[in-house]
Amino acid sequence: MKSKKRLIVIVGPTAVGKTALAIRLAQLLGTEIISADSRQVYRELEIGTAKPSAIELQQVKHHFINSHSINEDYDAGAYGRDALSLINTLFEKYDNLILCGGSGLYVKAVLEGFDEMPPVPAGTREQIILEYEAHGLGWLQAEVKKIDPQYFEIVDIQNPHRLIRALELHRAWNKPMHELRKQNRHEHPFSVIKVGIELEREELYTRIDTRMDAMIAAGLFEEAEKFYPMRNLNALQTVGYREIFGYLEDAYDKEEAVRLLKRNSRHYAKRQLTWFKKDLQIKWFKADQVDQIVAHLDNKN
């Protein structure tokens, strides 16, 4: 018998309007939202992560927003286990739940799970870090693109921690990341409906640029400066902070930092779309097509 419990998954690129849609659907369905965003979990990071506003958080209960500290070692695997446990608990109260976010690995961790990564021989990571420090981020990006182009398409290429992880696993096991993640899919006692949100590229890029201008006006540079002493933490190896760290290190001026913030945010959105467009189970809509989305959900009953 098909379960009456439904997990509605809302995905899409940054700045496309996922949060507002998720809140609207949660209100219509009388339910709660589980965030699937790898940066919004960190309570210390406010401006640069584009979290739901205080008003939005009051409208509908959200989970995994401000739930962890940047000092914690928290990754997609841990999130997937935590989120799935919470989802199963919440389904005791609700027939519908909404999983919303743009972090493809976090969504995948909930829906499919990850196998444990194999151990890496001592010294492998340290050697790669030495090479990275000697040759820079461009070298690290080129190495990962060469050994695992499929992973390079979707990884945050501004995040050296993730690139180093892919490279160390490849050197240890001579296998790309997507093969090491064996994708032993979870069997869930609930149904999954996937909804993608998209915009015309020019409109999306304009929204990304406008959002970045708003973040800067709200104090993004000042926020990043506050975290500069902690810049090597994994949570800060991300678009929105790394570009400003470069400015603080006098690698370029503020105008160039703003250009890089916008460019890298657009590149990130493109990688998000590359990831999600490969999933043929996702039905795509515009964010304002609420009636059509509700009708699609009703048809899935």
C-alpha positions in Angstrom: 0.0 0.0 0.0 1.4 3.4 -1.0 2.3 5.6 2.0 0.2 8.7 2.5 3.3 10.5 3.9 4.9 12.8 1.3 8.2 14.6 1.3 8.0 17.5 -1.1 11.5 18.4 -2.2 12.0 22.0 -3.5 15.4 22.6 -5.3 17.0 25.1 -7.6 19.8 27.6 -7.9 20.6 30.4 -5.4 18.3 33.5 -5.5 15.6 31.8 -7.6 12.8 32.1 -4.9 12.9 28.7 -3.2 12.4 30.0 0.4 9.2 32.1 -0.4 7.7 29.2 -2.3 8.5 26.7 0.5 6.9 28.9 3.1 3.8 29.4 0.9 3.4 25.6 0.4 4.1 24.9 4.1 1.3 27.3 5.0 -1.1 25.7 2.6 -0.3 22.2 3.8 0.0 23.1 7.5 3.5 21.7 7.9 7.2 22.4 8.5 10.3 23.0 6.4 13.6 21.1 6.6 16.4 23.2 5.1 18.9 21.5 2.8 21.5 24.3 2.6 25.1 23.5 3.5 25.8 27.1 4.8 22.6 28.1 6.5 23.1 25.5 9.2 25.8 27.8 10.7 24.5 30.1 13.3 27.4 32.6 13.2 27.1 33.3 9.4 24.2 35.7 8.8 24.6 38.0 5.9 26.6 35.9 3.4 24.3 32.8 3.6 21.0 34.4 2.5 19.1 32.7 5.3 15.3 33.2 5.6 14.6 36.5 7.4 13.4 36.6 11.0 9.9 37.2 9.8 10.0 34.2 7.4 11.3 32.0 10.2 8.4 33.1 12.3 5.9 32.3 9.6 6.8 28.6 9.4 9.0 26.4 11.6 12.3 25.7 9.9 14.9 23.0 10.8 18.6 23.1 10.2 18.8 26.9 10.1 21.3 28.2 12.7 21.6 24.6 14.1 25.4 24.3 14.2 28.5 26.3 14.9 31.2 27.0 12.3 33.6 25.3 14.7 31.8 22.0 14.3 32.9 19.5 11.7 29.6 19.0 9.9 29.2 17.5 6.5 26.6 16.1 4.1 26.8 12.6 5.5 26.1 13.8 9.1 23.4 16.1 7.8 21.7 13.3 5.9 21.5 11.1 8.9 20.3 13.9 11.2 17.7 15.2 8.7 16.3 11.7 7.9 15.9 11.0 11.6 14.0 14.2 12.1 11.9 13.6 9.0 10.8 10.2 10.2 9.9 11.8 13.6 7.9 14.7 12.1 6.0 12.3 9.9 4.4 11.0 13.1 2.7 14.4 13.3 2.4 15.5 9.6 1.3 13.9 6.3 3.5 16.3 4.3 6.9 17.8 4.9 9.0 20.1 2.8 12.7 19.7 2.2 14.0 22.9 0.6 17.5 23.9 -0.5 20.1 24.3 -3.2 22.8 22.0 -1.8 22.6 19.0 -4.1 24.8 16.8 -1.8 22.5 17.6 1.2 19.4 16.6 -0.7 21.1 13.5 -2.0 22.3 12.6 1.5 18.6 12.6 2.7 17.1 10.7 -0.2 19.9 8.3 -1.0 22.4 8.3 1.8 26.2 8.0 1.5 28.4 5.0 2.1 31.2 5.6 4.5 34.3 6.9 2.7 37.3 4.4 2.8 40.2 5.4 4.9 43.1 7.4 3.4 46.7 6.5 4.3 48.5 8.8 6.7 50.3 11.6 5.1 48.2 11.7 1.9 46.1 14.7 2.9 49.1 16.5 4.4 51.1 16.1 1.1 48.2 17.6 -1.0 47.9 20.5 1.4 51.6 21.3 1.0 51.2 21.2 -2.8 48.1 23.4 -2.6 49.9 25.9 -0.4 52.8 25.9 -2.9 50.7 26.1 -6.1 47.4 27.7 -5.1 43.7 27.2 -5.7 44.0 27.2 -9.5 46.3 24.2 -9.4 44.0 22.3 -7.0 41.0 23.0 -9.3 43.0 21.8 -12.3 44.0 18.5 -10.6 40.4 17.7 -9.6 39.1 18.6 -13.0 41.6 16.2 -14.5 41.0 13.2 -12.3 37.2 13.6 -11.7 35.5 15.9 -14.3 32.1 14.7 -13.3 32.6 15.8 -9.7 34.2 19.0 -10.8 31.0 20.0 -12.6 29.0 20.2 -9.4 31.5 20.8 -6.5 32.0 24.3 -5.1 35.4 24.9 -6.9 36.1 27.8 -4.6 36.1 25.4 -1.6 39.6 23.9 -1.2 38.6 21.5 1.5 36.2 19.7 -0.8 38.7 19.7 -3.6 41.4 18.4 -1.4 39.1 15.6 -0.2 38.4 14.5 -3.7 42.0 14.5 -4.6 43.2 12.6 -1.5 40.5 9.9 -2.1 41.6 9.6 -5.7 45.3 9.3 -4.8 44.5 6.7 -2.1 42.0 4.5 -4.1 42.4 5.6 -7.7 38.7 6.1 -8.0 36.6 9.3 -8.6 34.3 10.6 -5.9 31.1 9.5 -7.6 32.3 5.8 -7.7 33.3 5.8 -4.0 29.8 7.0 -3.2 28.2 3.7 -4.1 24.8 5.2 -3.9 23.1 2.4 -2.0 19.8 4.1 -2.1 17.6 4.3 1.0 14.1 2.7 0.9 11.8 5.2 2.6 8.4 4.7 4.2 7.2 7.8 2.5 6.8 9.1 -1.1 9.1 11.8 -2.6 7.9 14.5 -4.9 10.6 16.7 -6.5 9.9 20.2 -7.6 12.5 22.4 -9.3 12.4 26.2 -9.5 14.1 28.0 -12.3 14.2 31.4 -14.1 15.5 32.6 -17.4 19.2 32.9 -17.0 19.4 36.6 -17.5 16.7 37.2 -14.9 18.3 34.8 -12.5 21.7 36.5 -12.9 20.1 39.9 -12.3 18.5 38.6 -9.1 21.9 37.2 -8.0 23.6 40.5 -8.6 20.8 42.5 -6.8 21.0 40.1 -3.9 24.7 40.5 -3.6 24.4 44.3 -3.7 21.9 44.0 -0.8 24.2 41.8 1.2 27.1 44.2 0.7 24.8 47.1 1.8 23.8 45.0 4.9 27.4 44.6 5.9 28.8 41.5 4.2 32.4 42.9 4.0 32.3 43.7 7.8 30.9 40.2 8.6 33.7 38.6 6.5 36.3 40.7 8.2 35.1 39.6 11.6 35.6 35.9 10.5 39.0 36.5 8.8 41.0 35.0 11.7 38.9 31.8 11.2 39.1 31.8 7.4 40.6 28.3 7.2 37.5 26.7 8.8 35.6 24.6 6.3 32.4 26.6 6.9 34.1 29.7 5.5 35.5 28.1 2.3 32.6 29.3 0.3 31.3 31.9 -2.1 30.6 35.1 -0.3 33.4 35.0 2.1 36.5 33.8 0.2 36.3 36.6 -2.2 36.4 39.1 0.6 39.2 37.3 2.4 41.3 37.9 -0.8 40.5 41.6 -0.6 41.5 41.7 3.0 44.8 40.0 2.0 45.4 42.8 -0.5 45.2 40.4 -3.5 42.8 42.9 -5.2 40.8 46.0 -4.5 37.2 46.2 -3.3 35.7 46.7 -6.7 37.3 43.5 -7.9 36.1 41.7 -4.8 32.5 42.8 -5.6 33.0 41.6 -9.2 34.2 38.2 -8.0 31.4 37.9 -5.5 28.8 38.3 -8.3 30.7 36.2 -10.8 31.3 33.3 -8.5 27.7 33.4 -7.3 26.5 33.1 -10.9 29.0 30.2 -11.4 27.6 28.5 -8.3 24.1 28.8 -9.6 25.1 27.3 -12.9 26.7 24.3 -11.1 23.5 23.9 -9.0 21.4 23.7 -12.2 23.9 21.3 -13.7 23.4 19.0 -10.7 19.6 19.2 -10.5 18.9 19.0 -14.3 20.4 15.5 -14.3 17.6 14.3 -12.1 14.8 13.5 -14.4 12.3 13.0 -11.5 12.3 16.8 -10.9 9.4 18.7 -12.4 10.3 22.3 -13.2 8.3 25.4 -12.5 8.7 29.2 -12.1 8.6 30.3 -8.4 5.4 32.2 -8.9 3.5 29.2 -10.4 2.1 28.2 -7.0 -1.3 27.1 -8.4 0.4 24.8 -11.0 2.7 23.4 -8.3 -0.2 22.6 -6.0 -2.0 21.0 -8.9 1.1 18.9 -9.6 1.3 17.8 -6.0 -2.4 16.9 -6.0 -1.9 14.8 -9.2 0.8 12.9 -7.3 -1.6 11.7 -4.6 
